[in-house]
Amino acid sequence: MEPYRILLADDHVLFREAMRKAIGDTKGLAVVGGVDDGLELMEFLKHTRPDLIILDLTMPNLSGLEAAREIKKLYPEVKILILSMHKSKGCLKGAFWVGVNGYLLKEDAFQDLMSAIETIRSGKAYISPRLTDQMSDMYSQQETEERLTKQETIVLSLIAEYLTDEEICDRLFISIGTFRNHLFSIKNKLNIKTRPHLIKYGREMKGVD
């Protein structure tokens, strides 16, 4: 059987080499390369296609999230396991929104790396055990968001960009009265009373901290 081919994308060389050794010592797995940044990763994929990319979320030149988005557009068959120190719902949602196959905390990497790889290899999604509560909250939040109309979702997205009421009206070609109706409905559906909390919610929805 052909080995499961893995590419390591992390700008911390010592950490990357430690992962390379751990994977190389495991039967049935093979590391096909290592890259330092997102642009180098995209160049690598032009000539070599791994089965799985273990991708650091915060890399120079092109972030892990941006790289993951491009990879899923260009090479949808390639699996992606995000490696990150970030535990926020925003980072988690942003990663799964672009279509990654797993999210592993760096602090759990050497304890859970093989489990994460095998889970993704079997066709399932993986998430670090200590992030399961955030994942549950995220799905609950998603169910709430689905109750918003398309126009309300757009309005909330623009509020999250710190636009004023007038700027949103101009952007959407709606009256201030229509905007206020949307705002009233959004606040009721989300049970949010203040603008700052609405902005925070909207930014989490977009996967932005």
N, C-alpha and C positions, 0 to 999 in steps of 0.2 A: 504494500500500500504506500502511495506517495505521502511524504510528510506534510503536515499542515504548515503552510508557509506564513511566517509572521514578519512584519516590518515594524521596527521600533522608531518612533518619532518623539524625541525628547531632547531639549537643549542641555540638560544636565548629564554630562558625559559619564560620570561615575555611576549615577543611578541607572543610566541606560545600559552600561556594561554589566552591571550586577543583574539586570533583567535578562540580558543576553545569555549570561552564564546559567541562570536558573532555567531558562527555556531550553538552552542547548543540552542541558543534562537530563532533559525529559524525552523519553522515547516517543517518536511519532510527531515531534515538533521540530521546526527548523527556522532559524532566524535568517532572513534573506538580505537584511541590510539595516542600517541605522542612519537617521538624518537629524540635523540640528534645528531646522526651522521649517515653517510651512511652505515657503517657496521651493526649498530643496526637496521637500516631500512631493510636491506636484510634479517636479521635474523627474524624480525617481519613478513615479507611476507611469510616465510616458514609455518606459522601456521594460519595467518589471511590475507584474501584477501579483501582489500577495493575496493570501486568503483572508488575512486579518491584519489590521493596522492598530497597534497600541499607541494612542495619540495623546500627548500632553495637551491639556486645554489651553495653557498659556505659553505659546512659543513666539519667538521674534519673527518679524517680517510679515507673516500671515498667521493669525491665531489658530489654535486648534479647532475652534468653532467654525471659523470661516473656511478652513481647509476641509473640515468634515462636510460642510454644505456643498462645496465644489466636488468633492469626491463622490458623494451620493448622487450628484447630477451626472457626472461623467462615467463613473464606474460603480453602478448600483449593486453589483454582485459582491463588491469588496466589503467585508465586515469591519466595523470600527468599535474599538473599546477605548472610551475616554479614560484618561488617567489624570486625576486632579486632586488638589488639596482643598478645593472649594466645596462646601456643603450646602450652599443656599439653594432654595427652591428655584430661584432665577437661573442659576447655572445649570441645574438639573433639567429644568424644563427646556431651556435653550438647546441643550445637547440632544434631548430626545425629539425635540421639534424638528431638527434637521435630519433625523433618521438614524442616529447612532444605535449600535446594538448592545451597548453596555456602558456602565459608569462605575469606575473603581477608584476609591479614595487612595491617594498615595500612601497614607499611613497604614493601609491594609494590604498594600501591593504584594509584599512577599509572602504574606500569610494566605491571601485569597487569589493570587494571580492564576494559578493552575485551574482553580474552580471556575474563575471567570472565563478563561479561554475555552474550557471544555463545555461550559454552558452555552456560549455563543456558537461554538463549533456544532453543537447539537441542534442549532436552529432556534434557541430561546434567547430572550433578553436577560442581561445580568445587571444587578445593581448591588452595591456594597450593602451588607446587612444593616449597618447603622444608618442607612439612608431610607429605610423602608417607610418610616413615618412621614418623611418629606414627600415620598412618592404617593402615599395615600392621600395626603393633603392636596397634592397636585391634581390627582384625579377628581377629588371632590371639587376643587376649584374649577376644573375643566367642565364638570357637569353644570356648575352655576353659570359659567360663561356661555354655554350652549343655549341658555334661556334668553340671552340677549339677541335682539334682531341684528341683521347685518349692519344696518345703519348705526345702531347703538354701539356695536363693536368698533366701528370706524371712529365714532365720536370718542369713545374711551381711549382708543389708540392715540388720537391726536391730543387728548388731554394729557396723556402720559408723556408727550413730547413737550410739555410745558407751554402749549399754545394758549392764548387768551380766548375768551368766548368769541370776540369779534374776528379773530384770526381763523378760528374753526368755521365760523359762519361763512367767511369769504372763501375758504378752501372748499367747502362743500356746497356753496351756493344755496344756503338756507337762511331763513330769517332768524332773528334772535329768539323769537317766540318758539319756533320749531326746535331750536337748540335747547332751550330751557325745558321743553317737554321731554326731549331725549334724556337730558341730564337728570330730570326728576325720576324718569323710568329706570335709568341705570342705577341710581342711588337706591331706589326701592328694591330692585332685583338683587343687588349685591349687598344690601343692608350696610351701606357705607354713607356716612353723613357729611364728611368734610372733604374739601378739594385735595389737601395733601395726602389723605388716605386713599383717595381715588387715584391720584397720580402714582402712588406706591403700588397699588393693586395693578394698575395698567402696565407699569414697567415690569412687574413680575410676570404678567400675562405674556408680555413680549419677550421674556427671557433676558431682561436687562436688570442688573442690580442698581 
